[in-house]
Amino acid sequence: MRVMAQMSMVMNLDKCIGCHTCSVTCKQAWTNRTGTEYVWFNNVETRPGQGYPRTYEDQERWQGGWALNKRGRLQLKAGGRLKNLLTIFSSPKMPSITDYYEPWTYDYENLTNAPLQEHTPVARPKSLISGENMNVSWSANWDDDLGGSKGLSQVDPVLRKISDTVKMEFEQTFMFYLPRICEHCLNPSCAASCPSGAIYKREEDGIVLVDQDACRGWRKCITGCPYKKIYFNHRTGKAEKCTFCFPRIEVGLPTVCAETCVGRLRYIGLVLYDADKVLEAASVTDERELLASQRSVFLDPFDPEVVREAEKAGIQRDWIEAAQRSPIWKLISTYEVALPLHPEYRTMPMVWYIPPLSPVVDVVAETGVDAEDSGNLFAAIDTLRIPVEYLAELFTAGDPAPVTAVLKRLAAMRSYMRDLNMGRDGDPSIPAAVGMEPDAMYEMYRLLAIAKYDERYVIPSAHAEQAHGLEELATECSLDYDGGPGMGGSGPFGEGSGPAFLNEPIAVENFHMLQQRQTTDTVADPSTRKARVNLLNWDGKGRPSGMFPPKGDAPPGEGTGPATGGDDGTTR
């Protein structure tokens, strides 16, 4: 037994209202820099829908995640070492900008500076790539609220598998919201795909990060990630991904997306797991057994033997106690109401979901019977507006039995708590019907419905004696200074990042300033060297203007050839 700790998240989809506050706050905190215009570490998808990037779940096309080879061993779905080596300079299975979306802004300056004219001026959408006028036809949230419309039945990879069993008539359409971040998997295929070894999993808390110094921009990680939650920054030539807000986690604060969630649907906590069982659990032959096999990897934090082994592994006592109080352990293993997203990818994801139940009451009420009666609720599970088959394709590799069991527990909780809230004695037969005790069902209700801040987020702080090691890890991610990614300035992530003394922070830019910085092929201001030479438009021939100083301009005592290593790290 090799005990390790993993920081994890559970989202209660019954509470998500699709407000996208989590996406916006994450965007402002982490991806408001040049080169990350199309990047969303957190996004909220309407299901059914194509997702972001478009149809990312179609692994026959994208070949992400793991698969079992003929010998029953795990192998990257994109191919073995030889195939990956042969395609290292051009990864063929990678989303293009059309699968994401062409980022744009609006020419607001035209509204304020347009001369007096007969027609009211408008702010045309302008591409942040070419600077030309464009028609907006796709974005990270294009499917928002479309739900089960007929137009999506053929493009949603999940719905395509079950469309024969789901009637897509207008009055029977269904939808729910699915927030997504990086899964911070126990068996990350992105890390296994990286030729540079730049993607690593932190030993102390399991957070998966990208070493910006080691990253060489091969982009094999984008192919390898089945959730397509790694992005390429075209300005820096580096891969970037959700960091689980580890600077906040280290001081005991929840992630930005969880902190700002309006519906309070996110839970964060530690789980202990046996690292020696991960490979075996991910290699089970039947995909429908992956849920049970991953649950078997998690260790009971109250087991004395587990506690002893955890202490031997160097896990601090307060971390073990945090694992015992963790809402993640309760929701996944105690109450068994949380499910992983696409376990068939065999990455062992550590962001789990409680499937939505909300429409069941309306379905029953329309029949004219008591919509809160446990018997009626149980009978309505199979007739939910959100088909169990669809949820099973998302969370249990197509097996409807675990999803049905979760929905019945949630329905039983509603029925049981109705009696208590009405001042009546609870009926113990209701929790017994789903294999629970009355006290356990009440505690599950408290956690899901009215949990306080410190119950939803049980995050132990990093220890002072580990501070130096954590600082080194942060250095690997280029986050070791004040004003890191998303904080303004000019740093290793582009002109919009880094400490203020390198560049004046720009909170809001108009379109023309941003267009000039992104499309220029010369150094905009040689005296201050605040800009970079843009090589994106270089065809590989000749010498881009501005890369080297003109002949004869070299300072006395220096040659006229190209020199490297300017004071600010740019090429001179």
Secondary structure as UniProt FT lines:
FT   STRAND          3..12
FT   TURN            13..14
FT   HELIX           21..30
FT   TURN            34..35
FT   TURN            37..38
FT   STRAND          43..47
FT   TURN            51..57
FT   HELIX           59..62
FT   STRAND          66..68
FT   TURN            70..71
FT   STRAND          74..76
FT   TURN            77..78
FT   HELIX           81..86
FT   TURN            87..89
FT   TURN            97..99
FT   STRAND          104..106
FT   HELIX           109..113
FT   STRAND          125..127
FT   TURN            128..130
FT   TURN            140..148
FT   HELIX           150..152
FT   TURN            153..155
FT   HELIX           157..162
FT   HELIX           163..165
FT   HELIX           170..172
FT   STRAND          176..180
FT   HELIX           189..193
FT   TURN            195..196
FT   STRAND          199..201
FT   TURN            203..205
FT   STRAND          208..210
FT   TURN            212..214
FT   HELIX           220..224
FT   TURN            226..227
FT   STRAND          230..233
FT   TURN            234..237
FT   STRAND          238..241
FT   TURN            244..245
FT   HELIX           246..249
FT   TURN            250..252
FT   HELIX           256..259
FT   TURN            262..263
FT   STRAND          266..274
FT   HELIX           275..277
FT   HELIX           278..282
FT   HELIX           287..289
FT   HELIX           290..297
FT   STRAND          298..299
FT   TURN            301..302
FT   HELIX           304..312
FT   TURN            313..314
FT   HELIX           317..324
FT   HELIX           327..329
FT   HELIX           330..334
FT   STRAND          339..340
FT   HELIX           343..345
FT   STRAND          351..354
FT   HELIX           359..365
FT   TURN            366..368
FT   TURN            371..372
FT   HELIX           374..380
FT   HELIX           381..383
FT   HELIX           388..395
FT   TURN            397..398
FT   HELIX           400..421
FT   TURN            422..423
FT   HELIX           429..433
FT   TURN            434..435
FT   HELIX           438..449
FT   HELIX           453..456
FT   HELIX           464..466
FT   HELIX           467..476
FT   TURN            477..478
FT   TURN            485..486
FT   TURN            492..493
FT   TURN            495..496
FT   HELIX           500..502
FT   HELIX           511..519
FT   TURN            526..529
FT   TURN            536..537
FT   TURN            545..546
FT   TURN            551..552
FT   TURN            556..557
FT   TURN            567..568
//
